[in-house]
Amino acid sequence: MQNPHDIHITVYGIPACTSVKKARAWLDEHGLPYRFHDFKKQGVPPERLDAWLHAVGWEKLLNRQGTTWRKLDPAVQASVHDMASARALMLAQPSIIKRPVIEWQQNDQMHISVGFVPELWQQWHEPS
């Protein structure tokens, strides 16, 4: 098992989001310290968004199932067709990003996950 002090975790999201709450609870239960970045108060860091887009792809990062997407004008929805258009929308409306986005850094390796995926985090926490 990794020493938790060798792991640097940042959780990006919105405090009221159910998936964010579950992720934070999972990390707490496993004794893993993390930093929380609140999209509502702190916005989306453009350089981190670029890293996520390249790591997981805009289709995975864009939450087309949520209320924010459903409330968008159909013309705005139709205008999102590539990474650049998705990026612009995510910066303008952070709630459109699927949550949580977790950056999990161990030594020189950065893992990025989107959504509540404890089975993946468990693999990162206890690499075989």
C-alpha positions in Angstrom: 0.0 0.0 0.0 1.2 3.5 -0.8 2.1 6.0 1.8 -0.8 8.6 1.7 1.8 11.3 2.0 3.3 10.3 -1.4 -0.1 10.8 -3.0 -1.5 14.3 -4.0 -5.2 14.3 -4.8 -7.3 17.2 -6.0 -11.0 16.8 -6.3 -12.7 19.2 -8.7 -16.4 19.7 -8.6 -19.4 21.3 -6.9 -20.0 20.6 -3.2 -23.7 19.8 -3.6 -23.1 17.3 -6.3 -24.0 13.7 -5.1 -21.1 12.1 -7.0 -18.7 14.7 -5.5 -20.0 14.0 -2.0 -19.6 10.2 -2.6 -16.0 10.7 -3.9 -15.1 12.8 -0.9 -16.6 10.3 1.5 -14.7 7.5 -0.2 -11.4 9.4 0.1 -12.1 10.2 3.7 -12.9 6.6 4.5 -9.6 5.5 3.0 -7.6 8.1 4.9 -6.5 9.9 1.8 -6.0 13.6 2.1 -7.1 15.7 -0.8 -7.6 19.3 -1.8 -11.1 20.3 -3.0 -11.5 22.8 -5.9 -15.0 24.3 -6.0 -16.0 25.1 -9.6 -18.7 27.5 -8.3 -16.4 29.6 -6.2 -13.0 29.1 -8.0 -14.0 28.5 -11.6 -12.4 26.0 -13.9 -8.6 26.4 -14.2 -8.1 26.6 -18.0 -4.7 24.8 -17.9 -6.2 21.9 -15.9 -9.2 21.7 -18.3 -6.8 21.4 -21.2 -5.0 18.5 -19.4 -8.3 16.7 -18.7 -9.5 17.2 -22.3 -6.3 15.6 -23.6 -6.3 12.8 -21.0 -10.0 11.7 -21.2 -11.5 13.4 -24.2 -14.2 16.1 -24.4 -17.0 13.5 -25.0 -16.3 11.9 -21.6 -15.8 15.2 -19.8 -19.0 16.9 -21.2 -22.0 15.9 -19.1 -24.9 15.6 -21.5 -27.1 13.8 -18.9 -27.3 16.7 -16.4 -29.7 19.5 -15.9 -27.3 22.1 -17.2 -27.1 20.4 -20.6 -30.9 19.9 -20.7 -31.5 23.6 -20.0 -29.3 24.8 -22.8 -30.8 26.1 -26.0 -30.9 23.4 -28.7 -28.7 25.7 -30.9 -26.1 25.8 -28.2 -26.2 22.1 -27.7 -25.8 21.6 -31.5 -22.8 24.0 -31.6 -20.8 21.6 -29.3 -19.2 19.3 -31.9 -15.4 19.2 -31.1 -12.9 19.8 -28.3 -12.7 23.6 -28.9 -16.4 24.1 -28.7 -16.8 21.8 -25.7 -13.9 23.6 -24.0 -15.5 27.0 -24.5 -18.8 25.8 -23.0 -17.1 24.2 -20.1 -15.2 27.4 -19.2 -18.4 29.4 -19.5 -20.6 26.9 -17.6 -18.5 24.8 -15.3 -21.7 22.8 -14.2 -21.6 21.1 -17.7 -18.4 19.2 -16.7 -19.1 15.7 -15.5 -18.1 15.4 -11.8 -16.0 14.9 -10.0 -12.8 15.3 -11.9 -10.0 13.8 -9.8 -6.3 14.3 -10.3 -4.3 11.7 -8.4 -0.6 12.2 -8.5 1.8 9.5 -7.3 5.5 10.2 -7.7 5.8 11.4 -11.3 2.6 9.8 -12.6 -0.7 11.7 -12.9 -4.0 9.8 -13.1 -7.2 11.6 -14.0 -10.7 10.2 -13.5 -14.1 11.6 -14.3 -17.2 10.6 -12.3 -17.5 8.3 -9.2 -15.2 5.4 -9.9 -13.9 3.9 -6.6 -12.7 0.7 -8.3 -10.2 2.8 -10.3 -9.1 4.8 -7.2 -8.6 1.5 -5.3 -6.2 0.4 -8.0 -4.3 3.6 -7.8 -4.3 3.5 -4.0 -3.0 -0.1 -3.8 -1.1 -0.7 -7.0 -0.2 -4.4 -7.7 
